[in-house]
Amino acid sequence: MALPTISVTGRLVADPDMRWTQNGTAVAKIRIAANSRRYNKQTEQWEDADVWYGRATAFGRTAEAIAEAEIDKGTEVTLHGRIKTTQWEDKESGQKKSAEEVIVEEVSRPVRMPRRDSGNGYGNNTGTGQPQSDPWEQRDSEPPF
């Protein structure tokens, strides 16, 4: 039975830690945080809500791609991979401990659609809810090219 898969989008909380095994295999250790946001109607501001922190490890070509992509602390990424639980015994207390990590199979950088009211030239940038005038609206005029 295969390990369960997961996709998580968040920001790196540190630069990836790149290392190589004795036989030359690249290994990238990643720490990531994902949080939800909610709109506070009273303050009319967005606020951070719940936060999830996780660890991930990439091997081989995936780790090399992370190094070449020049992603660093604060970069938003989406990790796709499998959840692995590591168990060990604490040397000092003798207690059994465990931690989950994502074994990364793919890393991507999210592309977000601009908001309609962002004033960036896409869609409605007036902020009034009214559509912009269409420069091609007059059918009897010639195109400017």
Helices and strands as residue ranges (DSSP letters): E 5-12, E 17-20, E 26-40, E 45-59, H 60-69, E 76-89, E 96-108
